[in-house]
């Protein structure tokens, strides 16, 4: 039965793809958000989904709709407050996701790092083999009526994933990534333990993560990794090249064959191994898995590349030391003979305070490092730490960049410029690209 859904905060990285899924399933979908442009709105506009400005009058105008409330909005938000006052039917984003999970064989991907990339890879492989709906945290969603599979990114922030009840789960890792909410690593581990306890059939967990090893859910657990002594699904005979990564997969002593992915960095091999493990346990044809792994093009803001004259520009969401390690490792694999220049915007003061030394250590893997000023948040507009304090610990530090002055980045030729961050690092990237394009044109 077709319904009308109204999303409060429709441009959110989870809300946008969920809106797309419901639209694809034949429902009438619209919503509201801030007026400023975000990269997540383009797919909504392409689908013809109406996006309104926040206004309390919207609630009365669509009061017969099912309202989906974004995780970021408290009771005093202008539209949420009006929805509560009028008593309309309103559900949370996690409740709306769980409705999708209940309809099919659902695979949830959770983890402090790597969940978007792994969700995207799994969705790509399965959608080419069987009817598959998916919700990816890069703002991408697709709904297929009568889907065999539903692939969903499960966010641990503020325990948003706590009520999901999927058939399967991939757990990439557990880390202390949100010090503004979680008390410590034990608190994070407890949240993952609660989530894991709801998984019905099986969990696929990275074997090298001691916190994942400490979980004891009701569902069967299969560990994946590179250690044949303790992991169930093992990647062996690993070969990394400038074309991608190649490896053999062994499951409990049985060789499943050779696989390749056009991806870079050790983390990409582990992500692919998790995807292969899930698909194998669901008896998906291994030949087809092998075929579609090779056609994967990645997700938004995860090692996204573009070429401007002699410069390679990489855009990545990395905002934690572990993610910076992975991104720079991937850049080294693909571009072993070029200078790797890191341009990083720290995200939230609490995270910088918790990881200042680790940020500096991770960024040392680049040939030169530049920092933007810290991007705060609605909860943290200021803090007792600065980007310059991170830079002071980096031997290859080149300085603080400003949006209206990219001069520090202009001397480089035939280099790889890696822009990383979860805030508004893209504005610096765009300013650099504009100036670079003008400079290279002038030189021709």
Buried (B, 14 or more C-beta within 10 A) or exposed (E): EEBBBBBBBBBBBBBBBBBBBBBBBEBBBBBBBEEEEBBBBEBBEEBEBEBBEBEBEBBEEBBEBBBBBBBEBEEEBBBBBBBBEEEBEBBBBBEBBBEBBEEBBBBBBBBBBBBBBBBBBBBBBBBBBBEBBBBBBBBBBBBBEEBBBBBBBBBBBBBBBBBBBBBBBBBBBBBBBBBBBBEEBEEBBBBBBBBBBBBEBBBBBBBBBEBBBEBEBEBEBBBBBBEEEEBBBBBEEEEBEEEBBBBBBBBEEEEBEEBBBBBBBBBBBBBBBBBBBBBBBBEBEBEBBBEBBEEBEBBBBBBBBEEBEEBBBBBBBBBBBBBBBBBBBBBBBBBEEBBBBBBBBBBBBBBBEBBBEBBBBBBBBBBBBBBBBBBBBEEBEEBEBBBEBBBEBBEBBBBBBEBEEBEBBEEBEEBBBBBBBBBEBBEBBEBBBEBBEEEBEEEE
